[in-house]
């Protein structure tokens, strides 16, 4: 009996040791382009990583790059530092993830906000057209001039999906509203040019636009400043930016990159991670519109009710929002 207990005890000790080792061995890494605290997409993603760190009393590796040429180098650096899951933030990382993932088949790779191919790669996309639809409704219902604006950082399918969803929401409640559209540049640097963003916003305001929605990352800061200076309205993106300029920020289209990063890290830690694609929309809590104390005075109870009713209809499938990326078109002309 004693020998059996000793054997069982030894087996338990080995199992516990193996469990502890497995937990200790899981080390995720986050790689981003541009600053960590950008008050937009990157910051939301890092909030998810920090939640993972706090929840499991563990750590993660991180690196922020400042040049396109550094993407592959940064991914490889995380693997060499011991990461066995490397998460890249943003569509610009897709080619780099596909290349480096092939070099390290035993390492798990993930990309947030894009789809990358690979046997050891998971991808998370957001149905941002659904959240953009709701803020498009808000813009049209708030506009007094009958002109609203959209500014994208680049003319790529991801950004077009924001603009197309926004346009569908505008036309859903005000078919006669004019939508003025512009882009900032042709490279990812366009996300980090608030000066140019401000110039374009001022030009739209001069043309009679009184509400602007932008999918342009930190470049939006210059647009917000122009909106405030001109007494116009602006709609934030990715994170809840309502607090930045209260009275100017009509609402924000929130993209929950924090939830996506936390879920990928958690799945990796628990051994549930699988390669492949997942999409997150209103139903999954991946996107939404933001209402809080900072914009409460700008959104009437009637408008809130209409937006939430549309939200419920989209979740239930009663209201369809076209995704530009899958249709390669937008039902609203010129979007």
Residue frames relative to the residue before (quaternion, step in Angstrom):
aa qw qx qy qz dx dy dz
X 1.0000 0.0000 0.0000 0.0000 0.00 0.00 0.00
X 0.6505 0.5171 -0.3095 0.4622 3.51 0.98 -0.91
X 0.6507 0.5196 -0.3182 0.4532 3.53 1.00 -0.93
X 0.6339 0.5289 -0.3312 0.4569 3.61 1.03 -0.79
X 0.6509 0.5106 -0.3128 0.4666 3.57 0.98 -0.85
X 0.6433 0.5184 -0.3220 0.4623 3.55 1.00 -0.85
X 0.6520 0.5132 -0.3123 0.4625 3.57 0.99 -0.88
X 0.6622 0.5004 -0.3006 0.4698 3.56 0.94 -0.92
X 0.6454 0.5239 -0.3159 0.4574 3.54 1.03 -0.85
X 0.6515 0.5125 -0.3128 0.4637 3.55 0.99 -0.85
X 0.6480 0.5180 -0.3156 0.4606 3.57 1.00 -0.85
X 0.6449 0.5191 -0.3140 0.4649 3.57 1.01 -0.85
X 0.6427 0.5291 -0.3205 0.4519 3.55 0.98 -0.87
X 0.6512 0.5075 -0.3110 0.4708 3.56 1.00 -0.86
X 0.6521 0.5218 -0.3134 0.4519 3.57 0.95 -0.90
X 0.6600 0.5003 -0.3043 0.4707 3.57 0.96 -0.91
X 0.6420 0.5230 -0.3235 0.4579 3.54 0.99 -0.84
X 0.6607 0.5032 -0.3049 0.4662 3.55 0.98 -0.86
X 0.6341 0.5265 -0.3236 0.4648 3.58 1.04 -0.81
X 0.6651 0.4995 -0.2990 0.4677 3.56 0.92 -0.89
X 0.6523 0.5161 -0.3150 0.4570 3.54 0.99 -0.84
X 0.6427 0.5304 -0.3258 0.4466 3.55 1.00 -0.89
X 0.6603 0.5009 -0.3097 0.4659 3.55 0.97 -0.89
X 0.6697 0.5060 -0.3000 0.4533 3.56 0.97 -0.89
X 0.6581 0.5398 -0.3089 0.4243 3.56 1.09 -0.70
X 0.6174 0.5489 -0.3711 0.4240 3.61 1.09 -0.48
X 0.1085 0.7911 -0.5860 0.1379 3.56 -0.52 1.22
X 0.1322 -0.8096 0.5684 0.0631 3.60 -0.28 1.19
X 0.1693 -0.7654 0.6122 0.1032 3.54 -1.28 0.39
X 0.2178 -0.7612 0.6011 0.1083 3.53 -1.15 0.73
X 0.0767 -0.7930 0.6044 0.0027 3.58 -0.83 1.04
X 0.0168 0.8186 -0.5714 0.0551 3.58 -0.73 1.05
X 0.3638 -0.6798 0.5933 0.2312 3.51 -1.33 0.47
X 0.7786 0.2527 -0.2095 0.5349 3.56 -0.69 1.06
X 0.7376 -0.4500 0.2760 0.4209 3.58 -1.27 0.13
X 0.5668 -0.6035 0.4572 0.3249 3.52 -1.22 0.62
X 0.7734 0.2831 -0.1470 0.5478 3.57 0.83 -0.99
X 0.1398 0.8283 -0.5230 0.1443 3.57 0.44 1.25
X 0.4074 -0.7238 0.4535 0.3231 3.59 1.34 0.03
X 0.6807 0.4245 -0.2719 0.5316 3.55 1.20 0.56
X 0.8688 -0.0870 0.0559 0.4842 3.58 -1.03 -0.82
X 0.6737 0.4997 -0.3101 0.4476 3.60 0.78 -0.98
X 0.6745 0.5059 -0.3058 0.4422 3.55 0.82 -0.96
X 0.6228 0.5281 -0.3436 0.4638 3.58 1.01 -0.74
X 0.6565 0.5197 -0.3107 0.4499 3.58 0.93 -0.89
X 0.6798 0.4844 -0.2930 0.4663 3.58 0.92 -0.88
X 0.5663 0.5687 -0.3910 0.4505 3.60 1.15 -0.48
X 0.6426 0.5171 -0.3189 0.4670 3.57 1.05 -0.72
X 0.6508 0.5037 -0.3103 0.4758 3.57 1.02 -0.82
X 0.6543 0.5052 -0.3122 0.4682 3.58 1.01 -0.79
X 0.6107 0.5329 -0.3471 0.4718 3.58 1.10 -0.65
X 0.6300 0.5204 -0.3236 0.4769 3.57 1.02 -0.80
X 0.6451 0.5336 -0.3095 0.4509 3.57 0.93 -0.93
X 0.6994 0.4646 -0.2633 0.4750 3.57 0.92 -0.94
X 0.6524 0.5413 -0.3156 0.4263 3.59 0.93 -0.89
X 0.8066 0.2738 -0.1169 0.5106 3.54 0.90 -0.94
X 0.3862 -0.7443 0.4694 0.2768 3.59 1.28 0.23
X 0.4963 0.6367 -0.4211 0.4134 3.53 0.91 0.98
X 0.4297 -0.6879 0.5154 0.2766 3.57 -1.19 -0.33
X 0.1218 -0.7472 0.6395 0.1335 3.50 -1.38 0.11
X 0.4411 -0.6648 0.5311 0.2852 3.54 -1.23 0.45
X 0.0369 -0.8055 0.5911 0.0204 3.58 -1.14 0.47
X 0.0414 0.7684 -0.6386 0.0034 3.51 -1.27 0.49
X 0.1573 -0.7609 0.6233 0.0884 3.55 -1.06 0.80
X 0.1818 -0.7979 0.5675 0.0908 3.56 -0.76 1.02
X 0.3184 -0.7701 0.5304 0.1557 3.55 -1.23 0.50
X 0.7615 0.2909 -0.1742 0.5524 3.60 1.27 -0.03
X 0.6204 -0.5751 0.3956 0.3575 3.54 -1.12 0.73
X 0.6729 0.5414 -0.2941 0.4093 3.56 0.95 -0.91
X 0.6435 0.5631 -0.3114 0.4145 3.59 1.23 -0.34
X 0.4502 0.7395 -0.4367 0.2446 3.60 1.20 -0.26
X 0.7079 0.4312 -0.2752 0.4870 3.60 0.69 -1.01
X 0.6259 0.5545 -0.3292 0.4387 3.57 0.97 -0.85
X 0.6721 0.5015 -0.2947 0.4582 3.58 0.95 -0.89
X 0.6430 0.5177 -0.3260 0.4608 3.60 0.97 -0.81
X 0.6624 0.4930 -0.3050 0.4745 3.58 0.94 -0.87
X 0.6294 0.5548 -0.3360 0.4279 3.58 0.99 -0.82
X 0.6446 0.5210 -0.3261 0.4546 3.59 1.00 -0.78
X 0.6376 0.5130 -0.3275 0.4723 3.60 1.01 -0.78
X 0.6910 0.4890 -0.2825 0.4513 3.56 0.89 -0.90
X 0.6504 0.4844 -0.3144 0.4935 3.56 1.24 -0.37
X 0.6903 -0.5227 0.2656 0.4240 3.58 1.26 0.14
X 0.4584 0.6825 -0.4632 0.3309 3.61 1.20 -0.02
X 0.1418 -0.7822 0.5982 0.1012 3.56 -1.00 0.80
X 0.7044 0.2041 -0.2602 0.6281 3.53 1.34 0.43
X 0.0550 -0.7965 0.6022 -0.0061 3.57 -0.74 1.08
X 0.1240 -0.8064 0.5781 0.0136 3.55 -0.66 1.21
X 0.1573 -0.7909 0.5884 0.0591 3.56 -0.72 1.11
X 0.2872 -0.7859 0.5329 0.1263 3.55 -0.95 0.93
X 0.8276 0.2610 -0.2018 0.4541 3.55 -0.68 1.10
X 0.6358 -0.5886 0.3683 0.3372 3.52 -1.20 0.73
X 0.5919 0.6031 -0.3720 0.3841 3.60 1.09 -0.57
X 0.6471 0.5394 -0.3150 0.4371 3.60 1.21 -0.40
X 0.4189 0.7545 -0.4555 0.2186 3.62 1.15 -0.28
X 0.7042 0.4414 -0.3096 0.4620 3.68 0.64 -0.91
X 0.6505 0.5239 -0.3203 0.4471 3.59 0.99 -0.82
X 0.6411 0.5202 -0.3253 0.4610 3.59 0.98 -0.82
X 0.6654 0.5058 -0.3127 0.4512 3.58 0.87 -0.90
X 0.6644 0.5076 -0.3011 0.4586 3.58 1.00 -0.82
X 0.7368 0.4297 -0.2446 0.4612 3.57 0.71 -1.10
X 0.5952 0.5704 -0.3708 0.4276 3.62 1.05 -0.63
X 0.6388 0.5214 -0.3302 0.4594 3.58 1.05 -0.70
X 0.6478 0.5338 -0.3109 0.4459 3.58 1.13 -0.63
X 0.7810 0.2231 -0.0991 0.5748 3.58 1.17 -0.64
X 0.0839 -0.8612 0.4993 0.0448 3.62 0.49 1.14
X 0.6514 0.5155 -0.3235 0.4532 3.62 1.18 -0.40
X 0.6374 0.5137 -0.3181 0.4781 3.58 1.28 -0.21
X 0.3909 -0.6956 0.5518 0.2427 3.56 -1.06 0.78
X 0.0832 -0.7787 0.6206 0.0401 3.57 -0.94 0.89
X 0.0419 -0.7797 0.6245 0.0165 3.55 -1.15 0.67
X 0.1124 -0.7643 0.6296 0.0830 3.54 -1.16 0.61
X 0.2312 -0.7742 0.5810 0.0981 3.54 -0.94 0.98
X 0.8272 0.1698 -0.1818 0.5038 3.57 -0.82 1.09
X 0.7423 0.2380 -0.2293 0.5829 3.56 1.12 0.65
X 0.3443 -0.7082 0.5656 0.2450 3.55 -1.32 0.11
X 0.0308 -0.7859 0.6172 -0.0217 3.55 -0.74 1.11
X 0.3971 -0.7264 0.5164 0.2193 3.55 -1.06 0.76
X 0.4123 0.6990 -0.5271 0.2521 3.55 -1.13 0.65
X 0.5457 -0.6421 0.4336 0.3193 3.56 -1.07 0.74
X 0.7525 0.3036 -0.1751 0.5576 3.58 1.24 -0.43
X 0.5725 0.5774 -0.3707 0.4488 3.59 1.14 0.68
X 0.1083 -0.7499 0.6473 0.0831 3.56 -1.05 0.84
X 0.1729 -0.7890 0.5860 0.0643 3.54 -1.09 0.75
X 0.1207 -0.7734 0.6186 0.0686 3.55 -1.10 0.76
X 0.0628 -0.7727 0.6315 0.0108 3.53 -0.80 1.07
X 0.2894 -0.7345 0.5878 0.1768 3.54 -1.24 0.52
X 0.3637 -0.6873 0.5755 0.2532 3.54 -1.11 0.66
X 0.0371 -0.8559 0.5158 -0.0083 3.54 0.63 1.20
X 0.5203 0.6287 -0.4224 0.3944 3.57 1.22 -0.30
X 0.6262 0.5454 -0.3442 0.4381 3.60 1.11 -0.61
X 0.6797 0.4531 -0.2894 0.4989 3.59 0.90 -0.86
X 0.6385 0.5319 -0.3257 0.4509 3.58 1.04 -0.78
X 0.5738 0.5784 -0.3659 0.4498 3.57 1.14 -0.64
X 0.6854 0.4939 -0.2917 0.4486 3.58 0.85 -0.95
X 0.6998 0.4344 -0.2950 0.4843 3.62 0.87 -0.82
X 0.5579 0.5673 -0.3939 0.4602 3.59 1.23 -0.34
X 0.6136 0.5257 -0.3339 0.4855 3.55 1.07 -0.74
X 0.6585 0.5199 -0.3080 0.4485 3.57 0.90 -0.96
X 0.6492 0.5261 -0.3170 0.4486 3.58 0.96 -0.87
X 0.6907 0.4854 -0.2853 0.4537 3.56 0.84 -0.99
X 0.6754 0.4913 -0.2945 0.4644 3.58 1.00 -0.79
X 0.6780 0.4765 -0.2864 0.4809 3.59 1.19 -0.51
X 0.6054 0.6106 -0.3542 0.3676 3.57 1.05 -0.73
X 0.2323 -0.7610 0.5930 0.1236 3.52 -1.04 0.88
X 0.6701 0.5106 -0.2927 0.4523 3.58 1.18 -0.53
X 0.4220 -0.6985 0.4765 0.3272 3.56 1.18 -0.45
X 0.6665 0.4198 -0.2999 0.5382 3.57 1.30 0.40
X 0.0082 0.7805 -0.6246 0.0245 3.57 -0.81 1.01
X 0.3102 -0.7836 0.5178 0.1471 3.55 -1.18 0.55
X 0.1075 -0.7416 0.6537 0.1054 3.51 -1.36 0.41
X 0.0490 -0.7882 0.6135 0.0005 3.57 -0.92 0.97
X 0.1070 -0.7957 0.5952 0.0333 3.55 -0.72 1.09
X 0.5595 -0.6017 0.4403 0.3621 3.56 -1.11 0.59
X 0.8027 0.0064 0.0546 0.5939 3.58 0.87 -1.04
X 0.4424 -0.6596 0.5284 0.3000 3.55 -1.24 0.40
X 0.3108 0.7122 -0.5526 0.3014 3.55 0.25 1.36
X 0.6921 -0.5033 0.3032 0.4192 3.64 -1.14 0.50
X 0.6154 0.5560 -0.3594 0.4278 3.61 0.97 -0.78
X 0.7061 0.4445 -0.2623 0.4848 3.57 0.83 -0.98
X 0.6209 0.5406 -0.3452 0.4505 3.56 1.03 -0.69
X 0.6134 0.5494 -0.3637 0.4356 3.60 1.08 -0.61
X 0.5953 0.5300 -0.3558 0.4880 3.59 1.14 -0.61
X 0.7138 0.4809 -0.2646 0.4350 3.56 0.73 -1.11
X 0.6543 0.5135 -0.3108 0.4600 3.55 1.04 -0.79
X 0.6456 0.5085 -0.3193 0.4718 3.59 0.96 -0.82
X 0.6300 0.5406 -0.3082 0.4646 3.55 1.02 -0.90
X 0.6754 0.4979 -0.2933 0.4581 3.57 0.85 -0.97
X 0.6368 0.5226 -0.3308 0.4603 3.60 0.99 -0.78
X 0.6577 0.5074 -0.3097 0.4626 3.58 1.01 -0.79
X 0.6145 0.5477 -0.3322 0.4605 3.56 1.04 -0.83
X 0.7373 0.4343 -0.2349 0.4612 3.56 0.74 -1.09
X 0.5464 0.6233 -0.3904 0.4006 3.59 1.20 -0.43
X 0.7951 0.2748 -0.1394 0.5224 3.58 1.03 -0.75
X 0.8018 0.1121 -0.0484 0.5850 3.61 1.19 -0.39
X 0.2031 -0.8413 0.4901 0.1040 3.56 0.26 1.29
X 0.6975 0.4924 -0.2791 0.4394 3.58 1.09 -0.61
X 0.4817 0.6801 -0.4350 0.3410 3.60 1.24 -0.08
X 0.3444 -0.7266 0.5638 0.1887 3.57 -1.02 0.89
X 0.1704 -0.7761 0.6006 0.0887 3.58 -0.99 0.88
X 0.1710 -0.7796 0.5987 0.0673 3.57 -0.67 1.16
X 0.0908 -0.8286 0.5525 -0.0030 3.60 -0.71 1.08
X 0.0589 0.7747 -0.6282 0.0408 3.54 -1.15 0.76
X 0.1948 -0.7325 0.6281 0.1760 3.55 -1.32 0.28
X 0.5156 -0.6793 0.4464 0.2712 3.54 -1.21 0.59
X 0.8201 -0.1467 0.1436 0.5342 3.60 0.79 -0.95
X 0.5609 -0.6336 0.4433 0.2955 3.54 -1.33 -0.19
X 0.7230 0.3419 -0.2280 0.5554 3.60 1.26 0.01
X 0.6819 -0.4905 0.3355 0.4265 3.62 -1.21 0.27
X 0.5117 0.6367 -0.4237 0.3915 3.60 1.21 -0.27
X 0.5483 0.6341 -0.3866 0.3846 3.58 1.23 -0.43
X 0.6017 0.5588 -0.3556 0.4464 3.57 1.23 -0.38
X 0.7570 0.3515 -0.1716 0.5233 3.59 1.23 -0.37
X 0.5413 0.5855 -0.4083 0.4444 3.56 0.97 0.93
X 0.0818 -0.8428 0.5305 0.0394 3.60 0.41 1.18
X 0.5815 0.5851 -0.3795 0.4189 3.59 1.14 -0.54
X 0.6874 0.4528 -0.2702 0.4994 3.55 0.88 -0.97
X 0.6136 0.5488 -0.3483 0.4484 3.58 1.02 -0.73
X 0.6572 0.5162 -0.3008 0.4594 3.55 0.99 -0.85
X 0.6317 0.5392 -0.3279 0.4502 3.57 1.03 -0.80
X 0.6745 0.4880 -0.2966 0.4680 3.56 0.92 -0.91
X 0.6342 0.5254 -0.3325 0.4596 3.58 0.99 -0.80
X 0.6494 0.5165 -0.3228 0.4554 3.58 0.92 -0.88
X 0.6324 0.5323 -0.3237 0.4603 3.57 1.05 -0.79
X 0.6570 0.4931 -0.3171 0.4740 3.58 0.97 -0.80
X 0.6454 0.5135 -0.3290 0.4599 3.58 0.92 -0.82
X 0.6335 0.5341 -0.3222 0.4578 3.59 1.05 -0.77
X 0.6792 0.4734 -0.2788 0.4867 3.58 1.19 -0.53
X 0.6773 -0.5299 0.2825 0.4249 3.58 1.25 0.19
X 0.4491 0.6761 -0.4635 0.3554 3.58 1.25 0.01
X 0.1070 -0.8210 0.5555 0.0773 3.61 -0.91 0.75
X 0.7425 0.2090 -0.1944 0.6060 3.60 1.31 0.08
X 0.0533 -0.7977 0.6006 0.0144 3.60 -0.88 0.95
X 0.1208 -0.7309 0.6671 0.0781 3.51 -1.19 0.80
X 0.0592 -0.8199 0.5695 0.0028 3.58 -0.84 0.94
X 0.1505 -0.7180 0.6701 0.1131 3.52 -1.20 0.71
X 0.3884 0.7503 -0.4226 0.3281 3.53 0.42 1.24
X 0.5011 -0.6858 0.4238 0.3146 3.58 1.16 0.42
X 0.8388 -0.1632 0.1278 0.5034 3.60 -1.04 -0.76
X 0.5158 0.6282 -0.4315 0.3912 3.62 1.17 -0.27
X 0.5658 0.6303 -0.3695 0.3822 3.56 1.22 -0.50
X 0.5285 0.6472 -0.4177 0.3570 3.60 1.15 -0.50
X 0.6562 0.5060 -0.3147 0.4630 3.58 0.97 -0.80
X 0.6362 0.5258 -0.3223 0.4636 3.56 1.11 -0.66
X 0.6231 0.5394 -0.3325 0.4584 3.55 1.02 -0.82
X 0.6462 0.5288 -0.3187 0.4486 3.56 0.96 -0.87
X 0.6573 0.4987 -0.3068 0.4745 3.57 1.00 -0.81
X 0.6310 0.5293 -0.3339 0.4585 3.57 1.02 -0.77
X 0.6595 0.5066 -0.3060 0.4634 3.56 0.94 -0.88
X 0.6689 0.5126 -0.2990 0.4476 3.56 0.91 -0.97
X 0.7637 0.3848 -0.1990 0.4786 3.58 1.01 -0.78
X 0.4797 -0.6870 0.4322 0.3334 3.58 1.26 0.07
X 0.4847 0.6404 -0.4453 0.3959 3.57 1.13 0.68
X 0.4842 -0.6750 0.4787 0.2843 3.58 -1.28 -0.05
X 0.1452 -0.7814 0.6046 0.0521 3.53 -1.19 0.67
X 0.2402 -0.7529 0.5980 0.1335 3.56 -1.18 0.66
X 0.3540 -0.7642 0.5082 0.1802 3.56 -0.67 1.13
X 0.2325 -0.7831 0.5648 0.1172 3.55 -1.30 0.22
X 0.8099 0.2839 -0.2468 0.4500 3.54 -1.32 0.57
X 0.7862 0.0529 -0.0319 0.6148 3.61 0.55 -1.10
X 0.5680 -0.5489 0.4573 0.4085 3.57 -1.26 0.17
X 0.0744 -0.8374 0.5411 -0.0185 3.57 -0.26 1.31
X 0.3024 0.7991 -0.4830 0.1916 3.58 1.26 0.20
X 0.6765 0.5349 -0.2915 0.4137 3.57 1.04 -0.80
X 0.5484 0.6607 -0.3990 0.3217 3.60 1.16 -0.43
X 0.7920 -0.0094 0.0314 0.6096 3.56 0.96 -0.89
X 0.1514 -0.8144 0.5546 0.0789 3.60 0.30 1.21
X 0.7410 0.3452 -0.2815 0.5025 3.54 -0.90 0.92
X 0.7141 0.3676 -0.2230 0.5524 3.55 1.28 -0.42
X 0.6935 0.4648 -0.2625 0.4839 3.56 1.04 -0.84
X 0.3146 -0.7718 0.5264 0.1680 3.56 -0.37 1.27
X 0.7238 -0.2507 0.1878 0.6147 3.56 1.04 -0.90
X 0.3042 -0.7168 0.5802 0.2387 3.58 -1.30 -0.24
X 0.3215 -0.6918 0.6070 0.2225 3.55 -1.16 0.69
X 0.1764 -0.8365 0.5157 0.0565 3.54 -0.20 1.32
X 0.1186 -0.7577 0.6400 0.0479 3.54 -0.90 1.02
X 0.2865 -0.8240 0.4682 0.1403 3.57 -0.36 1.25
X 0.0416 -0.8107 0.5828 -0.0380 3.54 0.40 1.27
X 0.5695 0.5909 -0.3855 0.4218 3.59 1.17 -0.51
X 0.6663 0.4926 -0.3008 0.4721 3.58 0.92 -0.88
X 0.6484 0.5327 -0.3178 0.4413 3.56 1.00 -0.84
X 0.6761 0.4841 -0.2940 0.4713 3.58 0.88 -0.92
X 0.6475 0.5166 -0.3249 0.4564 3.58 0.90 -0.88
X 0.6722 0.5103 -0.3029 0.4427 3.59 0.89 -0.93
X 0.6556 0.5045 -0.3174 0.4637 3.59 0.97 -0.81
X 0.6638 0.4958 -0.3034 0.4707 3.57 0.95 -0.87
X 0.6495 0.5220 -0.3118 0.4566 3.57 0.95 -0.88
X 0.6568 0.5068 -0.3086 0.4653 3.57 0.93 -0.87
X 0.6421 0.5237 -0.3170 0.4615 3.56 1.04 -0.75
X 0.6642 0.5079 -0.2972 0.4610 3.54 0.95 -0.87
X 0.7481 0.4134 -0.2083 0.4755 3.57 0.98 -0.90
X 0.5222 -0.6684 0.3972 0.3504 3.57 1.27 0.06
X 0.5371 0.6380 -0.3907 0.3898 3.59 1.25 0.37
X 0.4558 0.7117 -0.4418 0.3007 3.58 1.26 -0.17
X 0.0014 -0.7820 0.6231 -0.0118 3.54 -1.05 0.85
X 0.5013 -0.6240 0.4880 0.3481 3.61 -1.10 0.56
X 0.4983 0.6527 -0.4751 0.3163 3.56 -1.25 0.34
X 0.5540 -0.6280 0.4625 0.2913 3.53 -1.37 -0.05
X 0.0023 0.7485 -0.6624 -0.0297 3.53 -1.18 0.73
X 0.1856 -0.7686 0.6013 0.1151 3.56 -1.15 0.62
X 0.1729 -0.7902 0.5854 0.0541 3.53 -1.03 0.88
X 0.0165 0.8056 -0.5909 0.0403 3.55 -0.76 1.05
X 0.8002 -0.2247 0.1901 0.5225 3.57 -1.14 -0.60
X 0.6532 0.5460 -0.3163 0.4184 3.57 0.91 -0.91
X 0.7531 0.3854 -0.1973 0.4953 3.58 0.99 -0.86
X 0.5162 -0.6446 0.4193 0.3772 3.61 1.24 0.02
X 0.4176 0.7323 -0.4509 0.2934 3.58 1.19 0.48
X 0.7797 0.0820 -0.0485 0.6189 3.58 1.20 -0.54
X 0.0952 0.7822 -0.6137 0.0493 3.55 -1.29 0.29
X 0.4029 -0.6379 0.5630 0.3374 3.55 -1.31 -0.15
X 0.3774 -0.7680 0.4893 0.1683 3.57 -1.07 0.75
X 0.0199 0.7611 -0.6470 0.0409 3.52 -0.97 1.01
X 0.1806 0.7771 -0.5799 0.1650 3.58 -0.70 1.10
X 0.7689 -0.3677 0.2454 0.4619 3.57 -1.26 -0.16
X 0.6372 0.5640 -0.3282 0.4101 3.60 1.13 -0.55
X 0.7947 0.2275 -0.1412 0.5447 3.62 1.10 -0.52
X 0.3300 0.7797 -0.4820 0.2253 3.58 1.28 0.10
X 0.6799 0.5073 -0.2989 0.4371 3.59 0.93 -0.82
X 0.6786 0.5033 -0.2868 0.4516 3.59 1.19 -0.45
X 0.7246 0.3760 -0.2168 0.5354 3.58 1.22 -0.42
X 0.3048 -0.7720 0.5290 0.1767 3.57 -0.45 1.18
X 0.6477 -0.5129 0.3891 0.4074 3.56 -1.26 0.38
X 0.6242 0.5484 -0.3353 0.4441 3.59 1.08 -0.73
X 0.6673 0.4853 -0.2942 0.4823 3.58 0.96 -0.90
X 0.6194 0.5458 -0.3343 0.4547 3.57 0.97 -0.85
X 0.6598 0.5115 -0.3060 0.4575 3.57 0.94 -0.92
X 0.6654 0.5041 -0.3104 0.4548 3.60 0.95 -0.85
X 0.6638 0.5010 -0.3077 0.4623 3.58 0.96 -0.84
X 0.6833 0.4794 -0.2954 0.4649 3.57 0.92 -0.83
X 0.6081 0.5340 -0.3519 0.4705 3.58 1.12 -0.62
X 0.6504 0.4978 -0.3095 0.4831 3.58 1.00 -0.83
X 0.6062 0.5544 -0.3404 0.4575 3.55 1.06 -0.77
X 0.6710 0.4959 -0.2919 0.4675 3.57 0.88 -0.94
X 0.6542 0.5174 -0.3114 0.4553 3.57 1.00 -0.82
X 0.6400 0.5101 -0.3281 0.4717 3.60 1.02 -0.74
X 0.6514 0.5155 -0.3124 0.4607 3.57 0.93 -0.90
X 0.7175 0.4525 -0.2434 0.4702 3.57 0.99 -0.88
X 0.5123 -0.6663 0.4057 0.3591 3.57 1.27 -0.22
X 0.4786 0.6790 -0.4349 0.3477 3.57 1.26 0.13
X 0.7500 0.2546 -0.1410 0.5939 3.56 1.22 -0.57
X 0.1891 -0.8091 0.5521 0.0699 3.56 -0.59 1.18
X 0.1273 -0.7642 0.6289 0.0654 3.54 -0.98 0.93
X 0.3759 -0.7477 0.5065 0.2075 3.56 -0.66 1.10
X 0.2667 -0.7367 0.6028 0.1513 3.55 -1.00 0.92
X 0.4443 -0.7179 0.4706 0.2561 3.57 -0.53 1.17
X 0.6525 0.5641 -0.3205 0.3915 3.59 0.97 -0.85
X 0.7323 0.4018 -0.2429 0.4933 3.60 1.02 -0.67
X 0.7320 0.3977 -0.2342 0.5012 3.59 1.14 -0.51
X 0.2622 -0.7908 0.4983 0.2401 3.56 1.29 -0.44
X 0.7052 0.3140 -0.2574 0.5813 3.51 1.13 0.74
X 0.2419 -0.7315 0.6094 0.1873 3.52 -1.31 0.20
X 0.4803 -0.6891 0.4507 0.3023 3.61 -0.86 0.84
X 0.6407 0.4617 -0.3299 0.5172 3.59 1.27 -0.22
X 0.4847 -0.7033 0.4398 0.2776 3.58 -0.58 1.15
X 0.8284 0.2473 -0.1939 0.4636 3.56 -1.02 0.88
X 0.5757 0.6059 -0.3782 0.3981 3.60 1.26 -0.09
